[in-house]
Structure formats: C-alpha cells, structure tokens
Amino acid sequence: NDKTTRSQFKFTFGPEDVEYVSKYKYLGLWFEEHLDLKEMTKPLAASANRALGALIAKYHAIGGMSFNVFTSLYNSLVAPVLNYGAAIWGTSSFQHINSVQNKACRFFLGVSSTTPNCTTRGDMGWPPQTHRQYIEMSRLYHRMQNLDSDRMVVQVHQFCSNLKYRALWITKVKSVFNKVGYTGFDETDMGGKLYVKQFSDKLKLYDQETWYQELFNDVGRSNGNKMRTYRLHKDRIQTEPFLHCVNKYERSVFSRLRTGTLPLAIETGRYNNLPLEERICEHCQIHIEDEVHFAIDCPLYDDIRYAMLQVLETEYEDFNSRSSVVKYILLMLSINVKIITSTIVKMFYRRKLHTDC
C-alpha cells in the first residue's frame, strides 16, 4: 500500500525532495520494497521471451537451422537476458523464468504445450534453467569469500553469515549447496574456475537424479502418465541423435511419439476420460493403440515398416524373437535414425488418411 508511512525521515537531493516508492530500478533490476524476487524476475522473463521470439522468427525466415546453431543462438541471445542478475535472485526457481527455456525446447522439438517438460529437456540435453542460475550464484559467493575483509560489502556478508534468517541471500545460497551436496563451498584457497567446475559437476549429478525421479513420479496422475513409454528407453539427460539429422516435420512426429503425445488412442482417450482398456486401435479393433502397438504391431502399417524392421534385424541379434516392447525400445535406441524417423512419418501419414476417412 503506497499510503502506508514508511519513515518519518525526509530525504532530499539538493533542493528536491526524494519521494518514497514501492520499487525502483537499479542496473536493470527492479528492487521491490519487500525484496520480492518474483517481481524482479518478471521483467527479465518478458525480455527473454521477446528475445526468444526474435530467434524463432529468424528460424522461420531462413527455413530452419540445425540443433547446434539453435542451441548456440539460444545461449547467446536468450539465456544472457534470462539470467541477468541471477547471482542475486537465482537461489529460487520461478515458473515464468523456467517457461522460457521450456518453450524453446518445445519449439525446436515441434511438440505441443501439453508435452511434459521432463521429456523435452531429456531429449534436448539442455541443463535445467536452475542450473544456470546456481552457477551464477556460486560465482558471486566465491567472489565474496575472497574479497578483502576491510571492504564494506564483505563485512555485511560476514555479518549475515552469523544470522539464521531463512530469507537472507547467504542462507539461501548455503541451502542450495547443501541440497546439491557440495561441501567445498567455503574453501577460499581455490581458484574461481576450479570452484565453479567442482560445483557444476555436483550440480549435474543432482540434475540427473531429480530429472530421473520426476520421470517416474506418478503421484497425482490418476489418468495415466504420459511418460509411461518414454521412461522405458530413456534414463539420462542427453541430446538425442535424431535432433541432428532430420527435418522439422520428421522431428516433430518422432518427438511426439517418443514423448507420448502423438494423437494415438491411448492419448486422445485421456481427453475423454476413457478407461485404458477402451482406448482401442480403430484399425485392428483388438489392441490398445499405444506407442508400441503403433510402431511395431498394428497390421495397417506392415508394408511400410518392413524395411525398417529389416534394418533393425541386422543391427540387433535375435531381433525377431524379442517382445514387442523390447523391439520398440531397441527402435528408439537404434543408430539408424533417418530410416526410422522417415518410416514413422509415413506410418503416421497413413494413419491420418484412414482416420479422416
């Protein structure tokens, strides 16, 4: 409330009175009177969204770009805007900040907003947004630990170190270190690069572990987990090979199949709250139409997938004797990316033709 009396003291700047305000901008960051970091990060998210919009416009203008180019441009044009001042506010996770990177991942993969962020981040291989924030935070903390003790900022830093308030920046920083499992945060004889590298290594392990836990978290998903099939063939965050060698449409169809959002009966039945056993394939009228049935078993696509299965037979020993689920997992892990993605696209095109009829 702007009408609340903040102080009886009157500040002046020369002949002019300095009025009390609820927030002010300093070096590009908005500081709110209650130090609400959410208010500080909202303008950053808005600016980063505009930068991402410019990147997407350039992508369309030149007819697409490779994964490496898109990643480099994101890291050069969007991430610096998004992470400006992250050393200060980066101790917490904010949905509007995370959504910028999630949006970039979904765009390049060609998937919808209903796709789990866990799967898009897993296939892109990008570290989570909080990873970038924590790195900036660790740099500032290390610098504060190594400044001359006679500097005012160091004295304030040391004074706060002895306080137990959870809202303090230094308390939040140490909480992050403890959460990640980094025990060397108070070492002052370590160089800055080595300090950040050691923390980054711990952070990568923590990111992998939390990502894996999210992948298998079924709490609150009474109507089924979209990641039910994805987690059969994916167990770590890494860039998938198909992102480097297929066009945008093939990438979109294959990504939606991998992430469980291709409009098969098992997914569309979710919208109508159909029981799982009623999400039957329209073409064979026998089995549930899930990703395994579509890619391996449905007879509607036998002629299309024949060449693909022949390739997989030469790649994997005893491929024909494996179960359908194992065949699907091997398909997703195969190095023959181009023939697999092109085959899946042809199958999906036929499915759309039959469904429309």
C-alpha positions in Angstrom: 0.0 0.0 0.0 1.6 3.3 -1.2 -0.3 5.2 1.5 1.5 3.4 4.3 4.0 5.6 6.2 7.4 4.1 5.6 9.5 6.5 7.6 9.3 10.0 9.2 12.7 10.9 7.8 12.7 13.3 4.9 15.3 12.7 2.2 16.4 15.4 -0.2 18.6 15.6 -3.3 19.7 19.2 -3.5 16.6 21.3 -3.3 14.3 18.4 -4.4 12.5 16.1 -2.0 13.1 12.3 -2.7 9.7 10.6 -2.5 9.2 7.1 -1.2 8.3 4.4 -3.8 7.3 0.8 -3.6 10.1 -0.3 -6.1 12.9 1.2 -8.1 15.2 0.1 -10.9 18.9 -0.2 -10.4 21.4 -1.5 -13.0 18.5 -3.1 -14.9 16.9 -4.9 -12.0 13.8 -3.9 -10.2 14.1 -3.9 -6.4 10.8 -4.1 -4.5 10.3 -2.7 -1.0 9.8 -6.2 0.5 12.6 -7.7 -1.7 10.1 -9.9 -3.6 12.4 -11.6 -6.1 9.4 -12.7 -8.2 8.8 -9.0 -9.1 12.5 -8.7 -10.0 12.4 -11.7 -12.4 9.1 -11.0 -14.2 10.6 -8.2 -16.5 13.6 -10.5 -17.2 11.2 -13.3 -18.3 9.3 -10.8 -20.5 12.5 -9.6 -22.2 13.8 -13.1 -22.7 10.5 -14.1 -24.3 10.9 -11.3 -26.8 14.5 -12.4 -27.5 13.2 -16.0 -28.0 10.5 -14.7 -30.3 13.2 -13.0 -32.4 15.1 -16.2 -32.6 12.0 -18.2 -33.6 11.3 -15.6 -36.3 14.8 -15.9 -37.6 14.4 -19.7 -37.6 11.3 -19.4 -39.8 12.9 -16.7 -42.0 15.8 -18.8 -43.1 13.8 -22.1 -43.3 15.1 -23.7 -40.2 18.5 -24.3 -38.5 20.5 -27.2 -37.1 20.3 -28.2 -33.4 23.8 -26.8 -32.7 23.1 -23.5 -34.3 19.8 -23.2 -32.5 21.5 -24.0 -29.2 24.3 -21.6 -29.8 21.9 -18.8 -30.6 19.7 -19.5 -27.6 22.8 -19.4 -25.3 24.0 -16.2 -26.9 20.7 -14.2 -27.4 18.2 -15.5 -24.9 20.0 -17.1 -21.9 22.1 -13.9 -21.1 18.9 -11.9 -20.9 17.0 -14.5 -18.9 19.9 -14.9 -16.4 20.8 -11.3 -15.9 21.4 -10.7 -12.2 20.8 -14.4 -11.5 23.6 -14.3 -8.9 21.1 -12.3 -6.8 17.7 -13.9 -7.5 18.9 -17.3 -8.7 18.6 -19.1 -5.4 15.0 -19.8 -6.1 13.1 -21.4 -9.0 10.4 -19.3 -10.8 7.9 -20.7 -13.2 7.9 -17.7 -15.5 11.7 -18.0 -15.8 11.7 -21.7 -16.4 8.9 -21.4 -19.0 11.2 -19.5 -21.4 13.6 -22.4 -21.8 10.7 -24.9 -21.8 9.1 -23.0 -24.7 12.4 -23.0 -26.6 12.7 -26.8 -26.2 9.1 -27.5 -27.3 9.5 -25.3 -30.3 12.6 -27.0 -31.6 11.2 -30.5 -31.0 7.9 -29.5 -32.6 5.7 -30.7 -29.7 2.7 -29.1 -28.0 2.5 -27.3 -24.7 0.9 -30.4 -23.2 4.2 -32.3 -23.6 5.9 -33.0 -20.2 8.9 -30.7 -19.7 10.8 -33.6 -18.3 10.8 -35.3 -21.7 11.6 -32.3 -23.8 14.6 -31.4 -21.5 15.7 -35.0 -21.6 15.8 -35.2 -25.4 17.3 -31.8 -25.9 20.0 -32.5 -23.4 19.9 -28.9 -22.1 20.6 -28.4 -18.4 17.6 -27.1 -16.4 17.3 -23.3 -16.1 18.1 -23.5 -12.4 21.5 -25.0 -13.3 22.5 -21.7 -15.0 21.1 -19.7 -12.0 23.0 -21.7 -9.5 26.3 -21.4 -11.4 26.0 -17.6 -11.4 25.1 -17.7 -7.7 28.2 -19.8 -6.9 30.5 -17.4 -8.7 29.2 -14.5 -6.6 29.5 -16.4 -3.4 33.1 -17.4 -4.2 34.0 -13.9 -5.0 32.5 -12.6 -1.8 34.5 -15.2 0.2 37.8 -13.9 -1.4 37.4 -10.1 -1.3 39.5 -8.0 1.1 38.0 -8.2 4.6 38.1 -4.4 5.0 35.5 -3.8 2.3 32.1 -2.8 3.5 30.3 -5.4 1.3 32.4 -8.2 2.9 31.7 -7.0 6.4 28.0 -7.1 5.6 28.4 -10.5 4.1 30.2 -11.8 7.2 27.7 -10.3 9.5 24.8 -12.0 7.6 26.7 -15.3 7.8 26.2 -15.4 11.5 22.4 -14.8 11.3 19.9 -17.6 11.0 17.1 -15.9 8.9 15.9 -18.0 6.1 15.2 -15.0 3.9 18.8 -13.9 3.7 20.6 -14.4 0.4 23.6 -16.2 2.1 21.2 -18.6 3.9 19.5 -19.5 0.6 22.9 -20.0 -1.1 24.1 -22.4 1.6 20.7 -24.2 1.3 21.3 -24.7 -2.4 24.9 -26.0 -1.7 23.6 -28.5 0.9 20.7 -29.6 -1.4 23.2 -30.3 -4.2 25.6 -32.0 -1.9 28.5 -29.6 -2.5 30.7 -29.5 0.7 33.6 -27.3 -0.5 31.7 -24.0 -0.8 33.7 -22.3 2.0 37.1 -23.1 0.6 38.9 -19.8 0.0 42.2 -21.1 -1.4 40.5 -22.5 -4.6 40.6 -20.6 -7.9 37.3 -19.4 -9.2 37.2 -21.6 -12.3 38.0 -24.8 -10.3 35.4 -23.8 -7.7 32.7 -23.4 -10.3 33.7 -26.6 -12.1 33.5 -28.7 -8.9 30.1 -27.2 -8.1 28.9 -27.7 -11.6 29.9 -31.4 -11.6 27.9 -31.9 -8.4 25.0 -29.9 -9.9 25.0 -32.2 -13.0 24.6 -35.3 -10.8 21.9 -33.6 -8.8 20.0 -32.5 -12.0 20.2 -36.0 -13.4 18.9 -37.5 -10.2 16.0 -35.1 -9.8 15.1 -35.5 -13.5 15.0 -39.3 -13.1 12.8 -39.0 -10.1 10.4 -36.7 -12.0 10.3 -39.2 -14.8 8.9 -41.9 -12.5 6.7 -39.7 -10.4 3.1 -40.9 -10.9 1.6 -39.0 -7.9 -1.5 -37.1 -8.9 -1.7 -38.8 -12.4 -4.8 -40.9 -11.9 -5.5 -40.9 -15.7 -2.1 -42.3 -16.6 1.4 -40.9 -17.0 2.3 -39.6 -20.5 5.9 -40.7 -19.8 4.8 -44.3 -19.4 6.6 -45.4 -22.6 9.3 -42.7 -22.7 10.9 -44.0 -19.5 11.3 -47.4 -21.0 14.0 -46.2 -23.3 15.3 -43.0 -21.7 17.3 -42.9 -18.4 19.5 -39.9 -18.7 19.6 -36.3 -19.9 21.4 -36.2 -23.2 20.9 -34.8 -26.7 19.3 -37.5 -28.9 20.9 -38.2 -32.3 17.7 -37.7 -34.3 17.9 -34.0 -33.5 20.9 -33.6 -35.7 19.8 -35.3 -38.9 16.1 -34.9 -39.6 13.9 -32.1 -40.8 11.4 -30.2 -38.7 8.3 -32.2 -39.6 10.1 -35.6 -39.1 11.5 -34.3 -35.8 8.0 -33.2 -34.7 6.3 -36.5 -35.4 9.1 -38.6 -33.9 9.4 -36.4 -30.8 5.6 -36.7 -30.2 5.8 -40.5 -30.5 8.8 -40.6 -28.1 7.2 -38.2 -25.5 3.8 -39.9 -25.6 1.8 -37.0 -27.2 1.3 -38.3 -30.7 -2.6 -38.4 -31.1 -2.9 -42.2 -30.7 -6.0 -43.6 -28.9 -4.1 -44.0 -25.6 -3.5 -40.3 -25.6 -6.8 -39.0 -27.1 -8.7 -41.3 -24.8 -7.3 -39.3 -21.9 -9.1 -36.2 -23.1 -12.5 -38.0 -22.9 -11.6 -39.8 -19.6 -11.9 -43.2 -21.3 -10.7 -46.2 -19.3 -7.4 -47.5 -20.5 -8.9 -50.8 -21.8 -11.3 -48.8 -24.1 -8.6 -46.9 -25.9 -8.7 -49.4 -28.8 -7.0 -49.1 -32.1 -9.5 -48.1 -34.8 -7.8 -50.1 -37.4 -7.4 -53.5 -35.9 -10.1 -53.2 -33.3 -8.3 -55.5 -30.9 -5.4 -53.9 -29.0 -5.0 -50.7 -27.1 -3.4 -48.2 -29.5 -0.3 -47.1 -27.6 3.2 -46.2 -29.0 4.4 -49.9 -29.1 1.3 -51.1 -31.0 1.5 -48.2 -33.5 5.3 -48.6 -34.1 5.6 -52.4 -34.0 2.4 -54.4 -34.2 -0.5 -52.7 -36.0 -1.1 -54.6 -39.3 -2.2 -51.4 -41.1 1.5 -50.4 -41.5 3.1 -53.8 -42.1 4.3 -52.9 -45.6 5.7 -49.5 -44.6 7.7 -50.8 -41.6 9.1 -53.8 -43.4 12.3 -52.1 -44.5 12.8 -50.5 -41.1 12.4 -53.9 -39.3 14.9 -55.5 -41.7 17.5 -52.8 -40.8 16.8 -53.5 -37.1 17.3 -57.2 -37.6 20.8 -56.6 -38.9 21.6 -54.2 -36.1 20.3 -56.3 -33.2 20.9 -60.0 -32.8 17.7 -62.1 -32.4 15.6 -59.0 -33.0 12.7 -61.0 -34.3 12.5 -63.2 -31.2 12.1 -60.2 -28.9 8.8 -59.0 -27.4 7.1 -56.0 -29.0 8.1 -53.8 -26.0 11.7 -54.7 -26.4 11.6 -54.2 -30.1 10.2 -50.7 -29.5 12.9 -49.9 -27.0 15.6 -51.1 -29.5 14.0 -49.0 -32.2 14.3 -45.9 -30.0 17.9 -46.7 -29.2 18.9 -47.5 -32.8 21.6 -45.6 -34.7 19.7 -45.9 -37.9 17.8 -42.7 -37.2 16.9 -41.5 -40.7 15.2 -44.6 -41.9 13.3 -44.9 -38.5 12.1 -41.4 -38.5 11.0 -41.4 -42.1 9.2 -44.7 -41.6 7.3 -43.4 -38.6 6.3 -40.3 -40.5 4.9 -42.4 -43.4 3.0 -44.6 -40.9 1.6 -41.5 -39.2 0.5 -40.1 -42.6 -1.3 -43.3 -43.5 -3.0 -43.3 -40.1 -4.3 -39.7 -40.6 -5.7 -40.7 -44.0 -7.5 -43.7 -42.6 -8.8 -41.7 -39.6 -10.1 -38.9 -41.8 -11.9 -41.3 -43.9 
